[in-house]
Amino acid sequence: MTILVTGATGNIGRRLVDHLLRAGATEVRALTNNPVKAALPPEVEVVEGYLGRVETLPAALAGVDRMYLAPLDATVREVVSLAAEAGVSRIVDLAGGKATWWASIEVAVEESGVAWTHLEPGEFMDNYLMWAEQIRTTGTVRDGYPDAAVAPIDLDDIAAVAATVLLEEGHAGKAYELTGPESISRAEMVAQIGQALGREIPYVELPHEEAVAQLTPAMGEFARWYVDGVAELARHPQPAVPTFTQLTGLPGTTFAQWAAANVGAFR
Ligand SMILES: NC(=O)c1ccc[n+]([C@@H]2O[C@H](COP(=O)([O-])OP(=O)(O)OC[C@H]3O[C@@H](n4cnc5c(N)ncnc54)[C@H](OP(=O)(O)O)[C@@H]3O)[C@@H](O)[C@H]2O)c1
């Protein structure tokens, strides 16, 4: 059974390749723009291409049974139609649910006629690397809404689920909401990063408009949307869901474990 991993050097795709190999998959094909630079494991069949360059896909899709679809809205309709033509029997996509930015990906996949499984992760733990620079340079976090709580997930846990549902039967037609194992406030996250560093990191609460202004250089018009969402999470914390453990039988990575593993970024 040939499994195509698109975005195979990306945050999720690269980890997925490793999970598939560790689970014993022997026919893993990886799609990358630059096979030499990608330095993928030697067991993997590396194919040159990118979801955004659809002309590269017929060759990559030939003989593929199942595929992991990295999120690229711009070309998704052509991509899934090429997958259907190539006889792909299941698409596992990284999206985010019908009420999110990624809805168009799920709709296109569903309309392709290929059996599908949607992965719907919430916020990624890696998003909190956004505090790394201020922690490194000022030793504090200045941001809004310390009580806002989310259940962020580790990238490797998303990849582990993707490998599980690609390799197992019984996941067609399912949409899996994915979170980390705990709902945790921003203040607790900063405290846990401090524990990993071995020092206390004060959380200096910014008013809404200052939080928007601070993010605008990096996020542009999305800064206000993001901070509005954080304010909402202060009123309605995001609960954790047990899907990761139900699917993999493993405990999800906690934020404290993530902080310890990524402590170098904050030091
Ligand atoms: N709930 C959520 O928060 C959520 C849900 C779904 C998706 N997402 C988003 O999904 C993304 C997943 O990231 P990912 O790193 O796993 O995969 P990705 O951004 O799709 O990138 C995968 C690979 O595609 C190639 N690539 C990306 N952009 C390119 C471009 N403009 N031109 C040419 N090649 C390009 C690169 O491969 P090469 O090395 O081969 O060049 C890259 O490593 C994140 O940006 C995340 O924010 C978030």
The ligand as a Gaussian input file, in Angstrom:
#p B3LYP/6-31G(d) Opt

LIG

0 1
 N       -5.962000      24.390000      13.451000
 C       -4.871000      24.959000      12.986000
 O       -4.205000      25.758000      13.652000
 C       -4.463000      24.597000      11.629000
 C       -5.192000      23.681000      10.944000
 C       -4.804000      23.357000       9.698000
 C       -3.690000      23.930000       9.141000
 N       -2.981000      24.827000       9.838000
 C       -1.790000      25.433000       9.206000
 O       -1.274000      24.430000       8.402000
 C        0.080000      24.624000       8.212000
 C        0.755000      23.262000       8.337000
 O        2.077000      23.476000       8.227000
 P        3.142000      22.468000       7.674000
 O        4.439000      23.137000       7.907000
 O        2.913000      21.139000       8.209000
 O        2.878000      22.368000       6.111000
 P        2.813000      23.414000       4.970000
 O        2.851000      24.827000       5.446000
 O        1.682000      22.994000       4.143000
 O        4.180000      23.252000       4.180000
 C        4.606000      21.992000       3.785000
 C        5.683000      22.119000       2.745000
 O        5.169000      22.644000       1.528000
 C        6.167000      23.406000       0.872000
 N        5.719000      24.800000       0.755000
 C        5.020000      25.507000       1.663000
 N        4.762000      26.735000       1.197000
 C        5.299000      26.809000      -0.041000
 C        5.358000      27.817000      -1.041000
 N        4.797000      29.006000      -0.865000
 N        5.989000      27.535000      -2.183000
 C        6.538000      26.328000      -2.391000
 N        6.507000      25.330000      -1.478000
 C        5.905000      25.562000      -0.323000
 C        7.403000      23.279000       1.700000
 O        8.061000      22.122000       1.243000
 P        9.523000      21.989000       0.600000
 O       10.474000      21.788000       1.726000
 O        9.381000      20.797000      -0.237000
 O        9.810000      23.265000      -0.156000
 C        6.823000      23.033000       3.084000
 O        7.705000      22.422000       3.958000
 C        0.532000      25.627000       9.222000
 O        0.839000      26.812000       8.569000
 C       -0.676000      25.828000      10.113000
 O       -0.809000      27.161000      10.538000
 C       -3.352000      25.172000      11.080000

